[in-house]
Amino acid sequence: MAIYSYRGRNREGVEVNGQLEAGTSALAASQLSADGIIPITIKVAEKVVEKKGSKEVQIKLFQKISLDELIMFSRQMYSLTKAGVPITRAMRGLANTVTNPLLTETLSQLADDLEKGHALSSALAKHPKVFNELYISMIHVGENTGQLDDAFRQMAAYLELERQTVKNIKQATRYPLFVLIAISAAVAIINIFVIPAFKSVFESFGGEIPWQTQALITLSDFTVDWWYAILIGIVLSVFAFYRWKKTDKGHMTWDRRKLKFPIVGPIFYRVILGRFSRTFSIVLKAGVPIEQGLSIVANAVGNRHIGKKVAGMRQGIERGESFTQTAHQTEMFSPLVMQMLAVGEETGRVDQMLEEAAGFYEQEVEYDLKNLTSAIEPILIIAIGAMVLVLALGVFLPLWELSTTING
């Protein structure tokens, strides 16, 4: 089989172009006609199937599907399926309109699998880096209940909330990160350029150098003489950290520790609890059994430490314990949320109470993010003041002593 590049017109007369895989040009033309495209030109692409593997590797290395693109895909699929457009035709049409090569390749493969008789959820499961378990499960439920359009709508709304949360976190942490980078750059410049210049001045005048200044000179000499070793050490440390974090034990330990970070740890914790509540509410509303729903949510919360606790909730429910009792044993939720969950279980509206809990946590996160900058500013001011104090003691104090000696 070969890859063919084509140019043609769709049913509306709009010119379209792209690539597809077929045995011959005649089969490629038949496939295009079945998709509602009248081919104008069909020719073999420069890269044939033997080179497809390297092409896919190149796409996967340098391209990724963003959250915005996944939201747009979900919205478009909701509109198309609600309008009654066949799934395969919808996938082919979207593959010809998106600009991301990886998304185009993914949609084309989904359409191929659908034509082979695979269910949409099974086809999505072949792309775990694009569609997570929650997405696949929601589509599976939508297929079985005949509400596929509603499943796409719910996932689009959920992903939009995720995007807004990520956006708020980035906005709140941008200023502190910028200040920390500026402080690090200032310290590096002082060590490499400023202190050596003062060192020559001190040595030219002679006399005893204060210990504060001597400590700065020693640190500066070490930085200048061993800068490459410091750089290599930083790179190796970062590389070792990411390798450690990719292991199961390292990932679990990191997810547990980052929830205990000062100031930002509680925010991360509330974000995860809000995600758990929102996701579990969506799953229950879709009609997924509570045990299966907990398994799905455990892999969708984005934190393995919390995911392990959620998996423990499933084990408790399988032993016959109530949902509220298992939730209490995890010690994840505040007393207020526990009361909400208890009322929901008594009235049979756990999904609604979880949605209320998600809104509660999301409001808390929004409030904390607005106050994050004001909470971090005193720490940054102290750090800058400490740096100025060290420079004053190490640089300006000996200069003042030297000037006093010369004038005396």
Contacts in CASP RR format, 6 or more apart in sequence:
PFRMAT RR
TARGET T0000
AUTHOR 0000-0000-0000
METHOD contacts of the structure
MODEL  1
MAIYSYRGRNREGVEVNGQLEAGTSALAASQLSADGIIPITIKVAEKVVE
KKGSKEVQIKLFQKISLDELIMFSRQMYSLTKAGVPITRAMRGLANTVTN
PLLTETLSQLADDLEKGHALSSALAKHPKVFNELYISMIHVGENTGQLDD
AFRQMAAYLELERQTVKNIKQATRYPLFVLIAISAAVAIINIFVIPAFKS
VFESFGGEIPWQTQALITLSDFTVDWWYAILIGIVLSVFAFYRWKKTDKG
HMTWDRRKLKFPIVGPIFYRVILGRFSRTFSIVLKAGVPIEQGLSIVANA
VGNRHIGKKVAGMRQGIERGESFTQTAHQTEMFSPLVMQMLAVGEETGRV
DQMLEEAAGFYEQEVEYDLKNLTSAIEPILIIAIGAMVLVLALGVFLPLW
ELSTTING
1 21 0 8 1.000
1 22 0 8 1.000
1 23 0 8 1.000
1 49 0 8 1.000
2 21 0 8 1.000
2 22 0 8 1.000
2 23 0 8 1.000
2 44 0 8 1.000
2 45 0 8 1.000
2 48 0 8 1.000
2 49 0 8 1.000
3 19 0 8 1.000
3 20 0 8 1.000
3 21 0 8 1.000
3 44 0 8 1.000
3 45 0 8 1.000
3 47 0 8 1.000
3 48 0 8 1.000
3 49 0 8 1.000
3 52 0 8 1.000
4 19 0 8 1.000
4 20 0 8 1.000
4 21 0 8 1.000
4 22 0 8 1.000
4 25 0 8 1.000
4 28 0 8 1.000
4 42 0 8 1.000
4 43 0 8 1.000
4 44 0 8 1.000
4 45 0 8 1.000
5 17 0 8 1.000
5 18 0 8 1.000
5 19 0 8 1.000
5 42 0 8 1.000
5 43 0 8 1.000
5 44 0 8 1.000
5 45 0 8 1.000
6 17 0 8 1.000
6 18 0 8 1.000
6 19 0 8 1.000
6 20 0 8 1.000
6 28 0 8 1.000
6 32 0 8 1.000
6 37 0 8 1.000
6 39 0 8 1.000
6 40 0 8 1.000
6 41 0 8 1.000
6 42 0 8 1.000
6 43 0 8 1.000
7 15 0 8 1.000
7 16 0 8 1.000
7 17 0 8 1.000
7 18 0 8 1.000
7 39 0 8 1.000
7 40 0 8 1.000
7 41 0 8 1.000
8 15 0 8 1.000
8 16 0 8 1.000
8 17 0 8 1.000
8 32 0 8 1.000
8 37 0 8 1.000
8 38 0 8 1.000
8 39 0 8 1.000
8 40 0 8 1.000
8 41 0 8 1.000
9 15 0 8 1.000
9 16 0 8 1.000
9 37 0 8 1.000
9 38 0 8 1.000
9 40 0 8 1.000
10 16 0 8 1.000
10 36 0 8 1.000
10 37 0 8 1.000
10 38 0 8 1.000
11 36 0 8 1.000
16 37 0 8 1.000
16 96 0 8 1.000
17 96 0 8 1.000
18 96 0 8 1.000
19 45 0 8 1.000
20 28 0 8 1.000
20 31 0 8 1.000
20 32 0 8 1.000
20 108 0 8 1.000
21 49 0 8 1.000
21 108 0 8 1.000
21 112 0 8 1.000
22 28 0 8 1.000
22 31 0 8 1.000
25 42 0 8 1.000
25 43 0 8 1.000
25 44 0 8 1.000
28 39 0 8 1.000
28 42 0 8 1.000
29 39 0 8 1.000
29 42 0 8 1.000
32 38 0 8 1.000
32 39 0 8 1.000
32 42 0 8 1.000
33 39 0 8 1.000
35 89 0 8 1.000
35 92 0 8 1.000
35 93 0 8 1.000
36 89 0 8 1.000
47 55 0 8 1.000
56 105 0 8 1.000
59 101 0 8 1.000
59 102 0 8 1.000
59 105 0 8 1.000
60 102 0 8 1.000
63 100 0 8 1.000
63 101 0 8 1.000
63 102 0 8 1.000
64 102 0 8 1.000
65 100 0 8 1.000
65 102 0 8 1.000
65 103 0 8 1.000
65 106 0 8 1.000
65 130 0 8 1.000
66 100 0 8 1.000
67 159 0 8 1.000
67 162 0 8 1.000
67 163 0 8 1.000
67 166 0 8 1.000
68 163 0 8 1.000
69 98 0 8 1.000
69 100 0 8 1.000
69 103 0 8 1.000
70 130 0 8 1.000
70 159 0 8 1.000
71 156 0 8 1.000
71 159 0 8 1.000
71 160 0 8 1.000
71 163 0 8 1.000
73 94 0 8 1.000
73 98 0 8 1.000
73 103 0 8 1.000
73 107 0 8 1.000
74 152 0 8 1.000
74 153 0 8 1.000
74 155 0 8 1.000
74 156 0 8 1.000
74 159 0 8 1.000
75 152 0 8 1.000
75 156 0 8 1.000
76 90 0 8 1.000
76 94 0 8 1.000
77 90 0 8 1.000
77 94 0 8 1.000
77 152 0 8 1.000
78 149 0 8 1.000
78 150 0 8 1.000
78 152 0 8 1.000
78 153 0 8 1.000
78 156 0 8 1.000
80 90 0 8 1.000
80 94 0 8 1.000
81 87 0 8 1.000
81 90 0 8 1.000
81 148 0 8 1.000
81 149 0 8 1.000
81 152 0 8 1.000
82 149 0 8 1.000
87 114 0 8 1.000
87 120 0 8 1.000
87 148 0 8 1.000
88 111 0 8 1.000
88 114 0 8 1.000
88 115 0 8 1.000
91 107 0 8 1.000
91 108 0 8 1.000
91 110 0 8 1.000
91 111 0 8 1.000
91 114 0 8 1.000
92 107 0 8 1.000
92 108 0 8 1.000
92 111 0 8 1.000
94 107 0 8 1.000
95 103 0 8 1.000
95 104 0 8 1.000
95 107 0 8 1.000
95 108 0 8 1.000
95 111 0 8 1.000
96 104 0 8 1.000
98 104 0 8 1.000
98 107 0 8 1.000
103 130 0 8 1.000
106 127 0 8 1.000
106 130 0 8 1.000
109 123 0 8 1.000
109 126 0 8 1.000
109 127 0 8 1.000
110 120 0 8 1.000
110 123 0 8 1.000
110 124 0 8 1.000
110 127 0 8 1.000
113 122 0 8 1.000
113 123 0 8 1.000
113 126 0 8 1.000
114 120 0 8 1.000
114 123 0 8 1.000
119 140 0 8 1.000
119 143 0 8 1.000
120 139 0 8 1.000
120 143 0 8 1.000
120 148 0 8 1.000
121 136 0 8 1.000
121 137 0 8 1.000
121 139 0 8 1.000
121 140 0 8 1.000
121 143 0 8 1.000
124 130 0 8 1.000
124 131 0 8 1.000
124 135 0 8 1.000
124 136 0 8 1.000
124 139 0 8 1.000
125 131 0 8 1.000
125 136 0 8 1.000
132 299 0 8 1.000
132 300 0 8 1.000
133 296 0 8 1.000
133 299 0 8 1.000
133 300 0 8 1.000
134 155 0 8 1.000
134 158 0 8 1.000
134 279 0 8 1.000
134 282 0 8 1.000
134 283 0 8 1.000
134 296 0 8 1.000
134 297 0 8 1.000
134 299 0 8 1.000
134 300 0 8 1.000
135 155 0 8 1.000
137 283 0 8 1.000
137 288 0 8 1.000
137 292 0 8 1.000
137 293 0 8 1.000
137 296 0 8 1.000
138 151 0 8 1.000
138 154 0 8 1.000
138 155 0 8 1.000
138 282 0 8 1.000
138 283 0 8 1.000
138 286 0 8 1.000
139 148 0 8 1.000
139 151 0 8 1.000
139 152 0 8 1.000
139 155 0 8 1.000
141 151 0 8 1.000
141 286 0 8 1.000
141 287 0 8 1.000
141 288 0 8 1.000
142 148 0 8 1.000
142 150 0 8 1.000
142 151 0 8 1.000
142 286 0 8 1.000
143 151 0 8 1.000
145 286 0 8 1.000
145 287 0 8 1.000
151 286 0 8 1.000
154 282 0 8 1.000
154 285 0 8 1.000
154 286 0 8 1.000
158 278 0 8 1.000
158 279 0 8 1.000
158 282 0 8 1.000
161 278 0 8 1.000
161 362 0 8 1.000
162 275 0 8 1.000
165 271 0 8 1.000
165 275 0 8 1.000
165 362 0 8 1.000
165 365 0 8 1.000
168 365 0 8 1.000
168 366 0 8 1.000
168 369 0 8 1.000
169 267 0 8 1.000
169 271 0 8 1.000
169 369 0 8 1.000
171 369 0 8 1.000
172 369 0 8 1.000
172 370 0 8 1.000
172 372 0 8 1.000
172 373 0 8 1.000
173 264 0 8 1.000
173 372 0 8 1.000
175 373 0 8 1.000
176 372 0 8 1.000
176 373 0 8 1.000
176 376 0 8 1.000
176 380 0 8 1.000
179 380 0 8 1.000
180 380 0 8 1.000
183 380 0 8 1.000
183 383 0 8 1.000
183 384 0 8 1.000
183 387 0 8 1.000
186 387 0 8 1.000
187 387 0 8 1.000
188 223 0 8 1.000
190 220 0 8 1.000
190 391 0 8 1.000
191 219 0 8 1.000
191 220 0 8 1.000
191 223 0 8 1.000
191 224 0 8 1.000
192 220 0 8 1.000
192 223 0 8 1.000
192 224 0 8 1.000
192 227 0 8 1.000
194 395 0 8 1.000
195 216 0 8 1.000
195 217 0 8 1.000
195 219 0 8 1.000
195 220 0 8 1.000
195 395 0 8 1.000
196 220 0 8 1.000
196 224 0 8 1.000
198 213 0 8 1.000
198 395 0 8 1.000
198 399 0 8 1.000
199 217 0 8 1.000
199 220 0 8 1.000
201 399 0 8 1.000
202 209 0 8 1.000
202 213 0 8 1.000
202 217 0 8 1.000
202 398 0 8 1.000
202 402 0 8 1.000
205 402 0 8 1.000
205 405 0 8 1.000
205 406 0 8 1.000
209 217 0 8 1.000
209 398 0 8 1.000
210 393 0 8 1.000
210 394 0 8 1.000
210 397 0 8 1.000
210 398 0 8 1.000
210 401 0 8 1.000
212 390 0 8 1.000
212 393 0 8 1.000
212 394 0 8 1.000
212 397 0 8 1.000
213 393 0 8 1.000
213 394 0 8 1.000
213 395 0 8 1.000
213 397 0 8 1.000
213 398 0 8 1.000
215 394 0 8 1.000
216 390 0 8 1.000
216 394 0 8 1.000
216 395 0 8 1.000
223 230 0 8 1.000
244 250 0 8 1.000
245 251 0 8 1.000
245 254 0 8 1.000
251 304 0 8 1.000
252 304 0 8 1.000
252 305 0 8 1.000
252 308 0 8 1.000
255 302 0 8 1.000
255 303 0 8 1.000
255 304 0 8 1.000
255 305 0 8 1.000
255 306 0 8 1.000
256 305 0 8 1.000
258 265 0 8 1.000
258 268 0 8 1.000
259 265 0 8 1.000
259 268 0 8 1.000
259 269 0 8 1.000
259 272 0 8 1.000
259 303 0 8 1.000
259 305 0 8 1.000
261 268 0 8 1.000
263 372 0 8 1.000
263 375 0 8 1.000
263 376 0 8 1.000
264 372 0 8 1.000
266 368 0 8 1.000
267 365 0 8 1.000
267 368 0 8 1.000
267 369 0 8 1.000
267 372 0 8 1.000
268 303 0 8 1.000
270 361 0 8 1.000
270 364 0 8 1.000
270 365 0 8 1.000
270 368 0 8 1.000
271 361 0 8 1.000
271 365 0 8 1.000
272 301 0 8 1.000
272 302 0 8 1.000
272 303 0 8 1.000
272 306 0 8 1.000
273 306 0 8 1.000
273 332 0 8 1.000
273 333 0 8 1.000
273 337 0 8 1.000
273 357 0 8 1.000
273 361 0 8 1.000
274 357 0 8 1.000
274 358 0 8 1.000
274 359 0 8 1.000
274 361 0 8 1.000
274 362 0 8 1.000
274 365 0 8 1.000
275 300 0 8 1.000
275 301 0 8 1.000
275 302 0 8 1.000
275 358 0 8 1.000
276 297 0 8 1.000
276 301 0 8 1.000
276 306 0 8 1.000
276 310 0 8 1.000
276 332 0 8 1.000
277 337 0 8 1.000
277 354 0 8 1.000
277 355 0 8 1.000
277 357 0 8 1.000
277 358 0 8 1.000
277 359 0 8 1.000
277 361 0 8 1.000
278 354 0 8 1.000
278 355 0 8 1.000
278 358 0 8 1.000
278 359 0 8 1.000
278 362 0 8 1.000
279 296 0 8 1.000
279 297 0 8 1.000
279 300 0 8 1.000
279 301 0 8 1.000
280 293 0 8 1.000
280 294 0 8 1.000
280 297 0 8 1.000
280 351 0 8 1.000
280 354 0 8 1.000
281 351 0 8 1.000
281 352 0 8 1.000
281 354 0 8 1.000
281 355 0 8 1.000
281 358 0 8 1.000
283 293 0 8 1.000
283 296 0 8 1.000
283 297 0 8 1.000
284 290 0 8 1.000
284 293 0 8 1.000
284 350 0 8 1.000
284 351 0 8 1.000
284 354 0 8 1.000
285 351 0 8 1.000
288 296 0 8 1.000
290 317 0 8 1.000
290 323 0 8 1.000
290 350 0 8 1.000
291 314 0 8 1.000
291 317 0 8 1.000
291 318 0 8 1.000
294 310 0 8 1.000
294 311 0 8 1.000
294 313 0 8 1.000
294 314 0 8 1.000
294 317 0 8 1.000
295 311 0 8 1.000
295 314 0 8 1.000
297 307 0 8 1.000
297 310 0 8 1.000
298 307 0 8 1.000
298 308 0 8 1.000
298 310 0 8 1.000
298 311 0 8 1.000
298 314 0 8 1.000
299 307 0 8 1.000
301 307 0 8 1.000
301 310 0 8 1.000
306 332 0 8 1.000
309 330 0 8 1.000
309 332 0 8 1.000
310 330 0 8 1.000
312 326 0 8 1.000
312 330 0 8 1.000
313 323 0 8 1.000
313 326 0 8 1.000
313 327 0 8 1.000
313 329 0 8 1.000
313 330 0 8 1.000
316 326 0 8 1.000
316 329 0 8 1.000
317 323 0 8 1.000
317 326 0 8 1.000
322 345 0 8 1.000
323 341 0 8 1.000
323 345 0 8 1.000
323 350 0 8 1.000
324 338 0 8 1.000
324 341 0 8 1.000
324 342 0 8 1.000
324 345 0 8 1.000
327 333 0 8 1.000
327 338 0 8 1.000
327 341 0 8 1.000
328 338 0 8 1.000
333 341 0 8 1.000
333 357 0 8 1.000
336 360 0 8 1.000
337 357 0 8 1.000
337 360 0 8 1.000
337 361 0 8 1.000
340 353 0 8 1.000
340 356 0 8 1.000
340 357 0 8 1.000
340 360 0 8 1.000
341 350 0 8 1.000
341 353 0 8 1.000
341 354 0 8 1.000
341 357 0 8 1.000
343 349 0 8 1.000
343 353 0 8 1.000
344 350 0 8 1.000
344 352 0 8 1.000
344 353 0 8 1.000
345 353 0 8 1.000
END
